[in-house]
Amino acid sequence: MSQEVNLLISTEGLYALADMAIATKEQDRLNQLLAQNAQGELSKECLEELDSLLKKIDELNLVKARAAVALDRVKNEDKL
């Protein structure tokens, strides 16, 4: 089970986190694996690789969402 860590991050850092994306190489591999999976052509090892990439993307999306929420809070605090 993963643990959460609280970090002090600048506003610029939050923007960087909110804009993050997986590396092009990983995106290309993901697209390849998804295409092969749609055709039922993945080995057990490739299915595990696909699962790992999808988990990584899920974690990345959580980080991006948390950064977006934190940025929204910063913007709302600035209005007060």
N, C-alpha and C positions, 0 to 999 in steps of 0.2 A: 504494500500500500504506500502511496506517495505521501510525502509530508509537505506542508505548506511553509513557506518562509516569507516573513515580512521584510521588505527592503525599503529604504528611503530612496526614492527616485525623483529626479528633477522633472519638471513639466516637460522639458525637451525629451527626456528619457521616456516618459509616458507616451509622447507622440511617436517616438521611434518604435516602442513596443506595439502600439496600436496599428502601426503600418507594416509590421513584420509579415513575411511570407516565407514559405519553405524555399530552399535553394532550387534553382532551375534544374540541376541534376536530379534531385529527388522528385521534383514535379514530373519530369520526363519519365523517370522510372515508375512513378505512380500511374501515370497515364498508360504506360506499356502493360503494367500488371493488371490494371482495370480492364483493358481491352482483351487481354488473354483470359481473364477471369470470366468475362461476359461470354466468351466462346467455350468455356469449360476446359481450358488448356493449361491450368496452373498445377504445378507439382506441389507436394506438401511443403517443401522449402519455400517456394514462391508464395504460397498462401500465407505462410508465417511472415514473410517479408512484407507482404501487402498489409497484413494485420498490424505489424509494427509501424509501418508508415502511417496508417490511418490513426493509430493511437497517438503518434507524434503530432499529427495535424490536429487532433482533438485537443491535445494539451496546448498547442500553439493558439488555437482559437479561444481557449479559456484565458490564456495570458492576455490576448488582444482584447477580449471582452472586459477583463478586470481593469486593464489600462484605460479603456474607453469610459468605464464607470468612474474611475479615479479622476480622469480629465473632466468629466461632467461635474464632479464634486468641486474640483478646483475652480471651474468657471462659475459655479453657483456661489462659492465662497467669495469670489471677487466681486459679485453683484451686491453683497451685503454691506 
